[in-house]
């Protein structure tokens, strides 16, 4: 049942610009569960993982959404776009 709460929460965020803006500042699953609880949706980080796995199986938008969310919360995620990466320091210029 809690897995469905995650999906409902993400659906609500898709419709609510204020909630969507708050989601863009989230940096961890713990922050996500806290925000969801404030909005009346209670679930754990484990339920997020379960919901994302289910959503990844969906064609189209929801599958892509789940993949994007999973990427944001992956342990090796950094905030630099892959095309930029980390540039070495050079004092030549």
N, CA, C and O of each residue as an XYZ file, in Angstrom:
372
protein
N       0.817     -1.202      0.000
C       0.000      0.000      0.000
C       0.856      1.260      0.000
O       0.507      2.245     -0.651
N       1.966      1.238      0.720
C       2.804      2.437      0.786
C       3.445      2.741     -0.565
O       3.694      3.902     -0.892
N       3.711      1.699     -1.347
C       4.261      1.902     -2.689
C       3.299      2.752     -3.519
O       3.725      3.620     -4.281
N       2.010      2.497     -3.365
C       1.004      3.274     -4.080
C       0.992      4.719     -3.599
O       0.701      5.632     -4.373
N       1.309      4.930     -2.319
C       1.383      6.297     -1.778
C       2.493      7.083     -2.473
O       2.336      8.273     -2.745
N       3.605      6.426     -2.759
C       4.708      7.081     -3.474
C       4.222      7.524     -4.849
O       4.468      8.655     -5.267
N       3.536      6.634     -5.544
C       3.038      6.935     -6.882
C       2.010      8.061     -6.827
O       2.007      8.941     -7.688
N       1.141      8.037     -5.824
C       0.164      9.115     -5.656
C       0.862     10.448     -5.392
O       0.472     11.480     -5.940
N       1.895     10.420     -4.552
C       2.643     11.630     -4.232
C       3.293     12.208     -5.491
O       3.214     13.413     -5.729
N       3.930     11.365     -6.291
C       4.555     11.841     -7.522
C       3.516     12.384     -8.497
O       3.773     13.353     -9.210
N       2.345     11.756     -8.526
C       1.256     12.252     -9.360
C       0.778     13.613     -8.899
O       0.507     14.491     -9.718
N       0.672     13.793     -7.590
C       0.283     15.089     -7.034
C       1.329     16.144     -7.368
O       0.985     17.276     -7.707
N       2.596     15.780     -7.275
C       3.679     16.719     -7.588
C       3.629     17.149     -9.054
O       3.967     18.286     -9.383
N       3.214     16.249     -9.920
C       3.116     16.583    -11.340
C       2.042     17.634    -11.594
O       2.135     18.393    -12.559
N       1.021     17.686    -10.734
C      -0.085     18.635    -10.904
C       0.103     19.924    -10.118
O      -0.533     20.931    -10.431
N       0.965     19.915     -9.102
C       1.074     21.022     -8.156
C       2.435     21.705     -8.314
O       3.460     21.150     -7.917
N       2.444     22.911     -8.895
C       3.703     23.600     -9.176
C       4.492     23.895     -7.900
O       5.718     23.794     -7.906
N       3.822     24.255     -6.816
C       4.520     24.520     -5.560
C       5.238     23.288     -5.044
O       6.380     23.370     -4.593
N       4.577     22.161     -5.108
C       5.180     20.902     -4.676
C       6.310     20.503     -5.622
O       7.348     20.005     -5.187
N       6.100     20.723     -6.907
C       7.134     20.418     -7.896
C       8.397     21.245     -7.614
O       9.512     20.734     -7.717
N       8.216     22.519     -7.260
C       9.358     23.378     -6.934
C      10.103     22.863     -5.710
O      11.333     22.866     -5.679
N       9.358     22.419     -4.702
C       9.989     21.863     -3.499
C      10.775     20.600     -3.834
O      11.865     20.383     -3.305
N      10.223     19.769     -4.710
C      10.895     18.526     -5.095
C      12.243     18.789     -5.762
O      13.170     17.989     -5.640
N      12.343     19.900     -6.458
C      13.587     20.200     -7.160
C      14.734     20.508     -6.206
O      15.895     20.499     -6.615
N      14.423     20.782     -4.938
C      15.479     21.073     -3.961
C      15.883     19.844     -3.156
O      16.832     19.905     -2.374
N      15.180     18.732     -3.335
C      15.420     17.510     -2.571
C      16.744     16.881     -2.982
O      17.049     16.770     -4.170
N      17.524     16.471     -1.990
C      18.837     15.883     -2.269
C      18.973     14.438     -1.781
O      19.981     13.790     -2.067
N      17.986     13.924     -1.055
C      18.087     12.551     -0.545
C      16.694     11.953     -0.409
O      15.687     12.662     -0.432
N      16.660     10.634     -0.267
C      15.378      9.967     -0.056
C      14.778     10.361      1.286
O      13.556     10.429      1.418
N      15.618     10.623      2.286
C      15.093     11.053      3.585
C      14.381     12.394      3.468
O      13.320     12.590      4.061
N      14.962     13.321      2.701
C      14.306     14.609      2.481
C      12.993     14.420      1.724
O      12.006     15.103      1.997
N      12.992     13.491      0.777
C      11.779     13.216      0.010
C      10.684     12.661      0.908
O       9.531     13.080      0.809
N      11.033     11.720      1.788
C      10.013     11.147      2.675
C       9.498     12.196      3.653
O       8.319     12.180      4.006
N      10.358     13.106      4.096
C       9.922     14.178      5.004
C       8.957     15.128      4.304
O       7.924     15.494      4.866
N       9.292     15.525      3.080
C       8.410     16.406      2.317
C       7.071     15.725      2.065
O       6.015     16.339      2.217
N       7.121     14.468      1.684
C       5.882     13.731      1.426
C       5.011     13.687      2.678
O       3.795     13.861      2.598
N       5.629     13.457      3.828
C       4.874     13.396      5.082
C       4.205     14.737      5.369
O       3.059     14.778      5.817
N       4.925     15.842      5.108
C       4.342     17.177      5.284
C       3.109     17.357      4.402
O       2.173     18.071      4.761
N       3.123     16.706      3.253
C       2.023     16.827      2.291
C       0.939     15.770      2.499
O      -0.025     15.711      1.736
N       1.095     14.929      3.538
C       0.073     13.939      3.858
C       0.283     12.564      3.248
O      -0.636     11.746      3.240
N       1.486     12.297      2.736
C       1.808     11.007      2.135
C       2.916     10.378      2.961
O       4.031     10.898      2.999
N       2.626      9.269      3.622
C       3.634      8.641      4.473
C       4.127      7.335      3.861
O       3.351      6.418      3.593
N       5.455      7.278      3.644
C       6.107      6.085      3.120
C       7.587      6.152      3.461
O       8.095      7.188      3.891
N       8.275      5.024      3.261
C       9.701      4.942      3.594
C      10.551      4.967      2.323
O      10.033      4.892      1.208
N      11.857      5.073      2.516
C      12.789      5.038      1.387
C      12.668      3.713      0.635
O      12.789      3.682     -0.589
N      12.431      2.622      1.361
C      12.257      1.317      0.713
C      11.059      1.327     -0.226
O      11.097      0.725     -1.299
N       9.993      2.015      0.182
C       8.805      2.099     -0.661
C       9.096      2.915     -1.921
O       8.537      2.639     -2.982
N       9.976      3.924     -1.805
C      10.364      4.705     -2.984
C      11.033      3.786     -3.994
O      10.711      3.810     -5.181
N      11.969      2.975     -3.510
C      12.672      2.048     -4.402
C      11.702      1.087     -5.079
O      11.811      0.837     -6.279
N      10.750      0.548     -4.313
C       9.763     -0.381     -4.872
C       8.914      0.300     -5.941
O       8.667     -0.268     -7.005
N       8.468      1.524     -5.649
C       7.625      2.249     -6.600
C       8.399      2.577     -7.872
O       7.862      2.467     -8.974
N       9.654      2.979     -7.720
C      10.456      3.310     -8.897
C      10.688      2.091     -9.775
O      10.656      2.188    -11.002
N      10.922      0.944     -9.149
C      11.098     -0.281     -9.933
C       9.835     -0.593    -10.727
O       9.908     -0.988    -11.891
N       8.679     -0.414    -10.097
C       7.419     -0.673    -10.793
C       7.211      0.334    -11.917
O       6.804     -0.034    -13.019
N       7.490      1.608    -11.638
C       7.291      2.640    -12.650
C       8.248      2.482    -13.828
O       7.892      2.803    -14.962
N       9.454      1.993    -13.571
C      10.418      1.798    -14.663
C       9.885      0.830    -15.709
O      10.274      0.892    -16.875
N       9.001     -0.059    -15.295
C       8.436     -1.048    -16.211
C       7.345     -0.451    -17.097
O       6.935     -1.066    -18.081
N       6.878      0.745    -16.749
C       5.808      1.383    -17.509
C       6.383      2.032    -18.770
O       7.478      2.595    -18.738
N       5.656      1.952    -19.859
C       6.131      2.611    -21.081
C       5.951      4.123    -20.985
O       5.131      4.615    -20.211
N       6.707      4.831    -21.761
C       6.507      6.265    -21.904
C       6.939      7.091    -20.717
O       7.973      6.842    -20.098
N       6.117      8.085    -20.416
C       6.451      9.111    -19.438
C       6.830      8.554    -18.079
O       7.866      8.933    -17.531
N       6.025      7.668    -17.523
C       6.276      7.196    -16.162
C       7.563      6.386    -16.062
O       8.269      6.468    -15.056
N       7.871      5.619    -17.078
C       9.135      4.889    -17.083
C      10.318      5.833    -17.096
O      11.292      5.627    -16.373
N      10.236      6.870    -17.919
C      11.318      7.859    -17.991
C      11.415      8.651    -16.689
O      12.513      8.962    -16.228
N      10.267      8.976    -16.099
C      10.257      9.686    -14.821
C      10.948      8.864    -13.747
O      11.766      9.391    -12.994
N      10.632      7.591    -13.670
C      11.247      6.722    -12.664
C      12.751      6.634    -12.860
O      13.507      6.664    -11.889
N      13.190      6.526    -14.105
C      14.628      6.471    -14.368
C      15.308      7.766    -13.954
O      16.406      7.739    -13.398
N      14.666      8.904    -14.219
C      15.246     10.197    -13.842
C      15.342     10.336    -12.328
O      16.349     10.816    -11.809
N      14.302      9.921    -11.622
C      14.315     10.004    -10.160
C      15.380      9.080     -9.593
O      16.107      9.454     -8.673
N      15.472      7.887    -10.134
C      16.489      6.943     -9.659
C      17.891      7.507     -9.881
O      18.769      7.325     -9.037
N      18.107      8.180    -10.990
C      19.414      8.780    -11.280
C      19.743      9.879    -10.271
O      20.875      9.965     -9.796
N      18.770     10.710     -9.945
C      19.006     11.802     -8.995
C      19.421     11.261     -7.639
O      20.288     11.838     -6.984
N      18.816     10.162     -7.208
C      19.094      9.622     -5.883
C      20.168      8.539     -5.881
O      20.406      7.910     -4.849
N      20.817      8.312     -7.017
C      21.871      7.300     -7.032
C      23.089      7.801     -6.268
O      23.359      9.002     -6.261
N      23.828      6.900     -5.625
C      24.972      7.304     -4.797
C      26.082      7.998     -5.572
O      26.824      8.797     -5.002
N      26.207      7.706     -6.857
C      27.294      8.312     -7.622
C      26.857      9.543     -8.403
O      27.585     10.012     -9.278
N      25.679     10.066     -8.097
C      25.165     11.239     -8.792
C      25.932     12.479     -8.351
O      26.065     12.755     -7.159
N      26.427     13.214     -9.327
C      26.964     14.535     -9.021
C      26.130     15.541     -9.797
O      25.360     15.158    -10.677
N      26.269     16.788     -9.490
C      25.412     17.801    -10.091
C      25.952     18.346    -11.411
O      25.308     19.199    -12.022
N      27.090     17.890    -11.858
C      27.649     18.359    -13.120
C      27.080     17.542    -14.269
O      27.100     16.312    -14.227
N      26.574     18.217    -15.295
C      26.087     17.467    -16.453
C      27.217     16.660    -17.069
O      28.367     17.097    -17.041
N      26.917     15.494    -17.625
C      27.967     14.638    -18.186
C      28.795     15.335    -19.259
O      29.977     15.033    -19.420
N      28.188     16.263    -19.991
C      28.925     16.938    -21.052
C      29.965     17.910    -20.504
O      30.907     18.276    -21.207
N      29.796     18.327    -19.252
C      30.728     19.275    -18.648
C      31.767     18.532    -17.831
O      32.969     18.703    -18.033
N      31.301     17.714    -16.915
C      32.218     16.970    -16.057
C      33.052     17.898    -15.197
O      32.754     19.087    -15.079
N      34.083     17.358    -14.605
C      34.977     18.138    -13.764
C      36.215     18.454    -14.584
O      36.888     17.556    -15.089
N      36.503     19.720    -14.707
C      37.658     20.149    -15.484
C      38.866     20.317    -14.576
O      38.740     20.865    -13.481
N      40.019     19.860    -15.004
C      41.218     20.040    -14.178
C      41.591     21.511    -14.099
O      41.356     22.275    -15.034
N      42.167     21.893    -12.987
C      42.599     23.272    -12.790
C      43.839     23.540    -13.625
O      44.762     22.726    -13.675
N      43.845     24.665    -14.262
C      45.019     25.060    -15.033
C      45.284     26.528    -14.774
O      44.371     27.347    -14.880
N      46.486     26.868    -14.444
C      46.827     28.268    -14.175
C      47.325     28.964    -15.436
O      47.862     30.069    -15.363
N      47.152     28.329    -16.588
C      47.651     28.893    -17.840
C      46.808     30.047    -18.362
O      47.234     30.756    -19.274
N      45.650     30.243    -17.814
C      44.841     31.232    -18.482
C      44.113     32.086    -17.601
O      43.388     32.970    -18.058
